[in-house]
């Protein structure tokens, strides 16, 4: 007993160290790394600011169940989390990214628990280490994009469902099914692509559970009622936008009609062409440097063979579980993976952020692959060599990535595509020089409205559009040059060079370059 307590104590210390490491790499330099605000971060932050202060978004929608964003929509959970924080704290870059950190830590915690309780105690520590420092989990926990919350919400949901299936006391079983239903319902508000993943996953899961006699109608009802209640507003929104019905607008809730509905993007027409992009996103990296870094891949190169081995092993275990009608958590993990692959084949251009709900399960299969390789070694010496080599590779990759990310990443990637920043302070500082001349900014209107702290009623997006306010012109036209204008540029490097060649003078103003004659 004493030996077991000592072992548990050591494990607890290791988990605390990994927790501290995971938290550190998610919060260190959070306000300046990544450098600037993604355009969707800015849109979310302005809607959150509007909701926190006036109860409506930038389009005058009271408590919408889905943001219009720039027309084609944005899931609301991230914005409402930020709005809640803004009730108590001053808005700013760190605040905009706190929900990403929180949900990133939920991915770490519940992903680790899922591995520990279903693969093994030592394997749980391996999973916790990978979830702490793999590039995908670090990068996506430091940006205020709505889609990234799906990973954390999905990890919580899957863990609760496995606990519900394994529980024995009837009252506890029903409570856990109820909680998992709530959690899956919350997933729907993290990312629109969850609307494809969850039905596929739950259909496969409950067919399997009925086949092996591990569920019942009351259990399904306990999960289905909260899930149905939470899904209902979104189902109404789908109907409104699919069949061109009028939106539902009240002072307490809005089920909106989007300016640009993208439902037609989901189809089977691109399924075959999507396979290379899907494989690249799963195991390597994509074209967006805020999603992944090529040298280190999404989960380090060393993970690729183990992930593939684990997926093969998981497929075998799933077939065996179905054939022998026995319970297996790995089967649920494989169903989640299958649902994610199905979603990736149906959408346009799958990439890392679109597939973000799959990576904690890829860690599950990576750990399963490592365990399979370990068990395949017969000698103790071979196992020691394997552990040292694999562990050493992970340490080297992780140390290299963390060092690069916190030192050279910004210089190498700035300006990141689709990033900008607020500039109200720059306009105020340079007002005597600018006078009444036109100012052209390469950032959209959300950065201006957010920086100025304007209410939606003051900004009047619906009435005045999104092109300009007074002398300020948003999304600067780089096809022509106004010789009398001031250019405030965050990311337009080639246009900056063009202006300099044309005789413009350049000053550095915060994160921007100010060019004028």
C-alpha positions, 0 to 999 in steps of 0.5 A: 500500500505504501509503495502504491501511494508513493507511486501515485504521489510521484505521478501527481507531481509529474502531472503538476509539472506538466500542467505548469508547463502546459499553462506556461507555453500558453500564457507566456507573451500572450499579449504579443505572440502571435503578433497582432490580431487575426481579422476574425479575432478582431470581429469577435472582440468587437461583437463581444464588446458590443454585447458586454455593453449594449446587449447586441452585436455590430449588426444590432442583433440582440443576443444572437445564437450565431454571429454574422461576423463579416457576412458568412457567420461565426460561432458565438461561444468564444464571443460570449466568453469574452463578453463575460470577461469584459464585464469585469476587466478592461478589454485588450489582447490578453483578455481576447485570448483568455478563452483560448487558453482556458479551452486549451487547458481543458483539452490538456486535462480531459485528453490526458484523463481519457488516455490515462483511464483507458490506455494506462497510467504511464501512457497517461503521462505520455499523453499529458506531455504531448498535449502540453507541448505539441505545436498544434495545442500551443498555437491554437491555445493562444489565438481568439478564433471561435473554431479552436474552442471545439477541441477543448469542448470535444475532449470534455464531451468524449470523456464524460460520455466514456464515464457515463458508459462505464458507470454502474450506479443508475443515478450516476449513469443518468447524470453523466449522460445528462452532462455529456448531452449538455457538453455535446450541445455546447460543442455546437456553439464552438464551431459550425463544422461540429454540426457535421461531426457530432451527428456522424459520431453519435450515430455510430456510437449509439448503433455500437452501444445498442449492438453490444447492449451497453445503452438503453432508451432512458440513457439516450433520452438523458443525453438527447434532451439537453442536446436537443434543447441546445441544438434547437436554435441552431436548427432553426437558423439552418432552416431560416438560411436554407429556405430563405425564411425571415429571421427571428428577432427579439430583445432576448435572442436573435436567430439570424439570417446570414448575409452570405450563407455557405451551406452549399460548400458542404458536398461530396464533389470534393471528397477525392480531391480533399484526401491529400489536404486531409492527410497533410493537415492530420500529420504535417502542416498547412499553409497558415503559419498561425496554425502550424510551423513546417519544421515541427509539424502539428505534433512533431515528425516523430509522432507520424509513424506512431499515430498511423500505427495507433490508428491501424491498431485502433481500427483492429480493436474496433472491428474486434469489439464489434465482432465480439460485442464487447465494450471498448473506449478505443472504438469510440475514439475511432468513431470520432476519428472517422467522423472527423475524416467524414467531415473533412471529405465533405468540406472545402479545403480542409486544413488544421483549424477546420480539423482542430477537433481531431488532434486530441484523438490523434494524440490518443492514437499516437500513445496507443502506437507507442504502447504497441511498439513498446509491447512488441519489444521482448527484451528489457534492454530493447525497451530501454533503448526505445524509451530513451530514443523516442523520449529524447527525440520528443524532448529535442523537438519540443525544446527546439519548437518552444525556443523558436516560437518564443524567439524567432517566430514573430520575426520569421512570420510577420506580417502573418496573413489576415492579421492586423491591429487597432490604431486609435492611439496612432491616429490621435498621436499623428492627428496634427500631421495628418490634418484632414487628409485621407488615411488609408489603412490595410486593416478592416473596419472592425479594428477601427471600431474596436480601437475607438471603443465605438458602440454599434449605434455610433459606428453604424455598420448597417447604415454606412457600410464597411468601407470608410468613416470620414477620412479613414479608408479601410482595407487600403486599395493597393492598385493605385496611390493617392499622392496626398494620402497617409498610408497606415500599413500593418501587412502590405509589404509589397505595397510599402515598397511601392510607396517608398519607390514613389517617394513616400516617407516612412515612419514606424508607428506602433505595429504599423508603418506610416507612409506619407509625402 
